[in-house]
Amino acid sequence: MIKAILLDIEGTTTPIDFVHQRLFPFAKAKIGEFVRQNFDQIQTEIEQLKIEYRRDFTEQIYGRDFRENAPESVADYLKFLIEVDRKSTPLKSLQGKIWQAGYASGELRSEMFEDVPRAFERWKAEEKTIAIYSSGSRLAQKLIFKYSNFGDLSESVSNYFDTNFGHKREAESYVKIAAALNHPPKRVLFVSDVSAELDAARNAGMQTTLAVRAGNSPVPDNQSHQTVYSFDEI
């Protein structure tokens, strides 16, 4: 019996277009100003970015200088990471903080598929744990459920996991998440729109379901996971 349902966000609970056409451009437009105004408060992220930059420069992925004491230089590198859709932990941390201000001001409101709140209510009634695992920061995850087009859904979610738990295509990440949820992996169902992530979860012993949503990439012919078109099927 399933005891916990672990959900991806982008392409699973939330349309991909909202993330790529609304959230990412919003952060990119605000990031220069945010870095300038909060430079002293983001030194932890800058130290992490230095490590990432050294790899990008060595591999000739990013050819510009990264001047850790220059807000404009830091912002330029962050914009590059947004453009290439890098799953960068320091970038995700800063994006979350920018989005927090946008949600609070009313500039942003997140989008959920219409079956999400209905499923949350049903799963809670069945006493299932609802948890989130996304490459976005834990703050960004909480915000997207708190400020949704269906109201505050964050109260239904008991746990938020980000890349600090490991990358989403590595089985060990799912082993650690199951332990944090206090359930054996076989009692956890992971739902995502990315078959490679589902492969990793299954290798960790979890049950898996592929979410097929409008706007998602075509389903690979060789994928072997159960598929659903709506959470009503779960």
N, C-alpha and C positions, 0 to 999 in steps of 0.2 A: 504493500500500500504506500502511495506517495504521501510523505509527511511535509515536504517543503517544495515550493516551486521557485526556481531561480530564473530570473528573466533578464535578457539583454534589453537595451532600450531602442537604439537606432534600427529601424526596420522591423522591430518586434512589437514594442508598445507604442512607438512614435514614428510617424512618417519620416523617411530619409530626407525628403525635401525640406522639412522643418529644420533639421540639423544643418544641412549643407547650404540651404538658401536663406536661412534666417539667423541661426545661432552663430555659425562660423563667420559670416560677413559682419555681424554685429560686433563680435569680439575683435576682428581684424581692424574695423574702423575705430574702435575705442582704445586699442592696446597702446598706441604711442602716448596718448594723454595719461592713461592709467599708469604706465611705467614711470613717466616723469613725476607724477603726483605721489606715487607710492614707492619710490626707489629705495628708500631706507628700509621699508617693510618687506621687500621681496628679495632680500639677499640670499635666503635659502634656495629659492628657485634659480637665482642667477648662478649660484655655485653648481647646481645640477646642470644648468644650461652650458656651462663651461666644459663639462665632461662630454656632453653631447656634441658641442661644437668641434672639439678636438677630433672626434671621430669623423664628422662630416668634412672637415678641412683636409684631414689626412686622406680620405677616400675621394677627394675632389667633388664632393656633393654640394658644398657651399664654399664659394671662393672668396667671399668678403671677410674682412677683419671682424672679430668679435671683441669689442672693447668693453670690459666688464664694468668700467666706471663711467661709461657714456650711455645715458638712457636711450638715445636715438639708435645707437648700435645694437643694444639689447633688443629694442623694439623691432628693428629690421630683421633680426634673426628669428624672432617669434613670428613675425608675419610670414617668413619663409616656411617655418614649420607648419603654419596653418595652411599655406598654399599646397604643400605636399601631403597634407592630412596625416602628419606624423602622430603616432600614439605616444606622445612625449609627456611624461609625468609632470615636469615643471610647467609645460605649456597648459596642460589640462587644469592644473591648480590655478593658474592666472586667469584662464578663461572662466572658470567657475566664479571667481571673484568679480569679474567684469559682468557676467550674467546676473549675479546676485543684485548688483546695483540696477541693472536693467529691469529685472522682475519687480524689484521694490518700487521703482519709479513708474511702473505701468507700461514701459516701452516694450516689454516682452511678455508674452503669455504662451505657454507651451501647448503643444497639440498631442492628444492621445487618440488612438483609434477608438471608435465608439463602443467596442466590446470590452475595453479594458476595465472601466469602473464596474461594469456588470460582473465581470469575472472576479474582480477583487472582492466584491460583496459575497459572491458565492463561495470562494475559497476560504474566506474568513469564517463563514458560517460552518464550513466543514473542518474548521480548526487547523487549516494548513498554514504553515509559515510562508510568507511571501518575501522574497529577497531579490535584490538587483545586483547584477554584475556587468559593469560597463567600463570602457576605457576612459570615460569622463571621470573627473574627480568625484569623490563622495559628495562634496558640496553641490556640484553641478547636478548630480543625480537627484539629490533631495529637492533642489529647486524645481526641476522639471516636473516632479510629481506634486509639489506644493502649489505651483502656479499654473495649473493645467486648465484647459478649456472645459473640463468637467469639475472644476473646483479643486479643493485640497485633497489629493489622494495619498499624501505622504503618510498619513496615520495608519494606512493599511500595510505599509512596508516596514518590516522589522529589522532588516539588515541591508546595508549598502556596501558593495565590494568594488574596489577599483584596481588599477594595475600595481598598487603596492602589495597586493596579494599574489602578483605574478601575471604573466601575459596570458591572454585568453586562448591561445592555441597550444598551451602547455598543460598536460594532464595534472601535473603537480599542483597547479593553481586550484583545480577543482577538488583535489584531495584536501587542501587546506581550508577551502570554503566549507566543505561538508563538515569538517571537524569544528569549524567556528559555529555552524548551525546546530551542532550537537545531534546530527543524524548520520547514519551510515550512508555512503554515496548512493547505494541502490534505492534509498528512500527519497532521493532528491531528483526532481525533474528539471532539466535545463532546457529553456526555450530560447532559440536564437534564429536569426536569418542567415547565419554563416555556417556552412557545413563543416568547415575546418575547426571551428570552435566546438561544434557538437561532437566531432570526432575525438577531440581532446577530453571533453567531459565524459564521453562513453568509455574512453580508455581508463578514466579514473573510477569507473564503476557506476556513474550516474545514468539515469534514464534520459532520453533526449527526444526533442521534437523540433522540427524545422518550421519556422513561421514564414508563410508565403503571403506577402502583403503587396498591395499596389505600390509601384515605384521601386520595388526591390529588384536586384539582379536576377536574371533567369536562374531557375533551379538546375544545378548540374545533373547531367544524365546519370552519373555514377554515384550520386549520393544515396545513402541507405537508411536515412532516418525517417521516422513517421512524420508526415506533414499535416499542418492545419492551416486553414485560411482565416480562422477566427478563434479567439480564446473561448468562444462558446463551445468549441469542440473538445476542450480540455476538461 
